Amino acid sequence: MSDIEFELNRAGVRELMKSAQMQEIVSSYANSARSRLGDGYGTDTYVGKTRVNSMVYADSVPAKIENSRSNSLLKAVQK
C-alpha cells in the first residue's frame, strides 16, 4: 500500500461540471444520439443546480408512438 493522500478540490469539480466546455461535451452526446433517430425528436441542454444536463426527447406524436413501441430513445442513447 502507498501513503498517498488525495484531497478533492470540490469547488474546482463544481466549476467544471457547470462549465461551457462540459456543456459542449454533453450537448454533443445528446446530438449524436438524436442523429441516430428520425424526425420528430429534439434535444435540450441546460445548466442545473449542480451540473450540466442534456436530454433527448420525442417531440412529435409519431415519434412518441415509435418510442413507445420500440424504445428507440433508449437504443439511440446506448450506442
CNS distance restraints for C-alpha pairs under 8 A (distance, minus, plus):
assign (resid   9 and name CA) (resid  13 and name CA) 6.36 0.50 0.50
assign (resid  10 and name CA) (resid  14 and name CA) 6.05 0.50 0.50
assign (resid  11 and name CA) (resid  15 and name CA) 6.12 0.50 0.50
assign (resid  12 and name CA) (resid  16 and name CA) 6.11 0.50 0.50
assign (resid  13 and name CA) (resid  17 and name CA) 6.10 0.50 0.50
assign (resid  14 and name CA) (resid  18 and name CA) 6.49 0.50 0.50
assign (resid  14 and name CA) (resid  50 and name CA) 6.91 0.50 0.50
assign (resid  14 and name CA) (resid  51 and name CA) 7.39 0.50 0.50
assign (resid  15 and name CA) (resid  19 and name CA) 6.02 0.50 0.50
assign (resid  16 and name CA) (resid  22 and name CA) 6.88 0.50 0.50
assign (resid  17 and name CA) (resid  22 and name CA) 6.23 0.50 0.50
assign (resid  17 and name CA) (resid  50 and name CA) 7.23 0.50 0.50
assign (resid  17 and name CA) (resid  51 and name CA) 4.85 0.50 0.50
assign (resid  17 and name CA) (resid  52 and name CA) 6.28 0.50 0.50
assign (resid  18 and name CA) (resid  22 and name CA) 6.66 0.50 0.50
assign (resid  18 and name CA) (resid  23 and name CA) 7.26 0.50 0.50
assign (resid  18 and name CA) (resid  47 and name CA) 6.30 0.50 0.50
assign (resid  18 and name CA) (resid  48 and name CA) 7.91 0.50 0.50
assign (resid  18 and name CA) (resid  50 and name CA) 7.03 0.50 0.50
assign (resid  18 and name CA) (resid  51 and name CA) 4.88 0.50 0.50
assign (resid  18 and name CA) (resid  52 and name CA) 5.41 0.50 0.50
assign (resid  19 and name CA) (resid  23 and name CA) 6.36 0.50 0.50
assign (resid  19 and name CA) (resid  52 and name CA) 7.77 0.50 0.50
assign (resid  20 and name CA) (resid  24 and name CA) 6.28 0.50 0.50
assign (resid  21 and name CA) (resid  25 and name CA) 6.41 0.50 0.50
assign (resid  22 and name CA) (resid  26 and name CA) 6.10 0.50 0.50
assign (resid  22 and name CA) (resid  52 and name CA) 6.93 0.50 0.50
assign (resid  23 and name CA) (resid  27 and name CA) 5.90 0.50 0.50
assign (resid  23 and name CA) (resid  45 and name CA) 7.28 0.50 0.50
assign (resid  23 and name CA) (resid  46 and name CA) 7.69 0.50 0.50
assign (resid  23 and name CA) (resid  47 and name CA) 7.72 0.50 0.50
assign (resid  23 and name CA) (resid  52 and name CA) 5.86 0.50 0.50
assign (resid  23 and name CA) (resid  53 and name CA) 7.82 0.50 0.50
assign (resid  24 and name CA) (resid  28 and name CA) 6.07 0.50 0.50
assign (resid  25 and name CA) (resid  29 and name CA) 6.51 0.50 0.50
assign (resid  26 and name CA) (resid  30 and name CA) 6.41 0.50 0.50
assign (resid  26 and name CA) (resid  45 and name CA) 7.71 0.50 0.50
assign (resid  26 and name CA) (resid  52 and name CA) 7.40 0.50 0.50
assign (resid  26 and name CA) (resid  53 and name CA) 7.24 0.50 0.50
assign (resid  26 and name CA) (resid  54 and name CA) 6.31 0.50 0.50
assign (resid  27 and name CA) (resid  31 and name CA) 6.06 0.50 0.50
assign (resid  27 and name CA) (resid  44 and name CA) 7.91 0.50 0.50
assign (resid  27 and name CA) (resid  45 and name CA) 6.15 0.50 0.50
assign (resid  27 and name CA) (resid  54 and name CA) 6.29 0.50 0.50
assign (resid  28 and name CA) (resid  32 and name CA) 5.97 0.50 0.50
assign (resid  29 and name CA) (resid  33 and name CA) 6.34 0.50 0.50
assign (resid  30 and name CA) (resid  34 and name CA) 6.11 0.50 0.50
assign (resid  30 and name CA) (resid  43 and name CA) 6.47 0.50 0.50
assign (resid  30 and name CA) (resid  54 and name CA) 6.46 0.50 0.50
assign (resid  30 and name CA) (resid  55 and name CA) 6.42 0.50 0.50
assign (resid  30 and name CA) (resid  56 and name CA) 6.10 0.50 0.50
assign (resid  30 and name CA) (resid  77 and name CA) 7.82 0.50 0.50
assign (resid  31 and name CA) (resid  35 and name CA) 6.04 0.50 0.50
assign (resid  31 and name CA) (resid  43 and name CA) 6.79 0.50 0.50
assign (resid  31 and name CA) (resid  56 and name CA) 7.96 0.50 0.50
assign (resid  32 and name CA) (resid  36 and name CA) 6.77 0.50 0.50
assign (resid  33 and name CA) (resid  37 and name CA) 7.02 0.50 0.50
assign (resid  33 and name CA) (resid  56 and name CA) 7.52 0.50 0.50
assign (resid  33 and name CA) (resid  76 and name CA) 5.11 0.50 0.50
assign (resid  33 and name CA) (resid  77 and name CA) 5.26 0.50 0.50
assign (resid  33 and name CA) (resid  79 and name CA) 7.73 0.50 0.50
assign (resid  34 and name CA) (resid  38 and name CA) 7.88 0.50 0.50
assign (resid  34 and name CA) (resid  41 and name CA) 6.68 0.50 0.50
assign (resid  34 and name CA) (resid  42 and name CA) 6.82 0.50 0.50
assign (resid  34 and name CA) (resid  43 and name CA) 7.07 0.50 0.50
assign (resid  34 and name CA) (resid  56 and name CA) 6.49 0.50 0.50
assign (resid  34 and name CA) (resid  76 and name CA) 7.24 0.50 0.50
assign (resid  36 and name CA) (resid  76 and name CA) 5.98 0.50 0.50
assign (resid  37 and name CA) (resid  41 and name CA) 7.05 0.50 0.50
assign (resid  37 and name CA) (resid  72 and name CA) 7.40 0.50 0.50
assign (resid  37 and name CA) (resid  73 and name CA) 7.68 0.50 0.50
assign (resid  37 and name CA) (resid  76 and name CA) 6.78 0.50 0.50
assign (resid  39 and name CA) (resid  63 and name CA) 7.39 0.50 0.50
assign (resid  40 and name CA) (resid  58 and name CA) 6.13 0.50 0.50
assign (resid  40 and name CA) (resid  59 and name CA) 5.27 0.50 0.50
assign (resid  40 and name CA) (resid  60 and name CA) 4.91 0.50 0.50
assign (resid  40 and name CA) (resid  61 and name CA) 7.90 0.50 0.50
assign (resid  40 and name CA) (resid  62 and name CA) 7.26 0.50 0.50
assign (resid  40 and name CA) (resid  63 and name CA) 5.34 0.50 0.50
assign (resid  41 and name CA) (resid  56 and name CA) 7.02 0.50 0.50
assign (resid  41 and name CA) (resid  57 and name CA) 5.63 0.50 0.50
assign (resid  41 and name CA) (resid  58 and name CA) 4.47 0.50 0.50
assign (resid  41 and name CA) (resid  59 and name CA) 5.04 0.50 0.50
assign (resid  41 and name CA) (resid  60 and name CA) 7.00 0.50 0.50
assign (resid  41 and name CA) (resid  63 and name CA) 6.62 0.50 0.50
assign (resid  42 and name CA) (resid  56 and name CA) 5.70 0.50 0.50
assign (resid  42 and name CA) (resid  57 and name CA) 5.43 0.50 0.50
assign (resid  42 and name CA) (resid  58 and name CA) 6.41 0.50 0.50
assign (resid  42 and name CA) (resid  59 and name CA) 6.03 0.50 0.50
assign (resid  43 and name CA) (resid  54 and name CA) 7.12 0.50 0.50
assign (resid  43 and name CA) (resid  55 and name CA) 5.52 0.50 0.50
assign (resid  43 and name CA) (resid  56 and name CA) 4.45 0.50 0.50
assign (resid  43 and name CA) (resid  57 and name CA) 6.26 0.50 0.50
assign (resid  44 and name CA) (resid  54 and name CA) 5.52 0.50 0.50
assign (resid  44 and name CA) (resid  55 and name CA) 5.38 0.50 0.50
assign (resid  44 and name CA) (resid  56 and name CA) 6.69 0.50 0.50
assign (resid  45 and name CA) (resid  52 and name CA) 7.22 0.50 0.50
assign (resid  45 and name CA) (resid  53 and name CA) 5.63 0.50 0.50
assign (resid  45 and name CA) (resid  54 and name CA) 4.13 0.50 0.50
assign (resid  45 and name CA) (resid  55 and name CA) 6.51 0.50 0.50
assign (resid  46 and name CA) (resid  52 and name CA) 5.83 0.50 0.50
assign (resid  46 and name CA) (resid  53 and name CA) 5.43 0.50 0.50
assign (resid  46 and name CA) (resid  54 and name CA) 6.40 0.50 0.50
assign (resid  47 and name CA) (resid  51 and name CA) 5.96 0.50 0.50
assign (resid  47 and name CA) (resid  52 and name CA) 4.32 0.50 0.50
assign (resid  47 and name CA) (resid  53 and name CA) 6.04 0.50 0.50
assign (resid  48 and name CA) (resid  52 and name CA) 5.73 0.50 0.50
assign (resid  48 and name CA) (resid  53 and name CA) 6.46 0.50 0.50
assign (resid  56 and name CA) (resid  73 and name CA) 7.40 0.50 0.50
assign (resid  57 and name CA) (resid  73 and name CA) 7.39 0.50 0.50
assign (resid  58 and name CA) (resid  63 and name CA) 5.36 0.50 0.50
assign (resid  58 and name CA) (resid  64 and name CA) 5.28 0.50 0.50
assign (resid  58 and name CA) (resid  67 and name CA) 7.40 0.50 0.50
assign (resid  58 and name CA) (resid  73 and name CA) 7.92 0.50 0.50
assign (resid  59 and name CA) (resid  63 and name CA) 6.70 0.50 0.50
assign (resid  59 and name CA) (resid  64 and name CA) 7.14 0.50 0.50
assign (resid  60 and name CA) (resid  64 and name CA) 6.24 0.50 0.50
assign (resid  61 and name CA) (resid  65 and name CA) 6.23 0.50 0.50
assign (resid  62 and name CA) (resid  66 and name CA) 6.12 0.50 0.50
assign (resid  63 and name CA) (resid  67 and name CA) 6.05 0.50 0.50
assign (resid  64 and name CA) (resid  68 and name CA) 6.05 0.50 0.50
assign (resid  65 and name CA) (resid  69 and name CA) 6.22 0.50 0.50
assign (resid  66 and name CA) (resid  70 and name CA) 5.96 0.50 0.50
assign (resid  66 and name CA) (resid  71 and name CA) 7.39 0.50 0.50
assign (resid  66 and name CA) (resid  72 and name CA) 6.97 0.50 0.50
assign (resid  67 and name CA) (resid  71 and name CA) 4.58 0.50 0.50
assign (resid  67 and name CA) (resid  72 and name CA) 4.88 0.50 0.50
assign (resid  67 and name CA) (resid  73 and name CA) 6.26 0.50 0.50
assign (resid  68 and name CA) (resid  72 and name CA) 7.95 0.50 0.50
assign (resid  71 and name CA) (resid  75 and name CA) 6.51 0.50 0.50
assign (resid  72 and name CA) (resid  76 and name CA) 6.08 0.50 0.50
assign (resid  73 and name CA) (resid  77 and name CA) 6.23 0.50 0.50
assign (resid  74 and name CA) (resid  78 and name CA) 6.19 0.50 0.50
assign (resid  75 and name CA) (resid  79 and name CA) 6.58 0.50 0.50
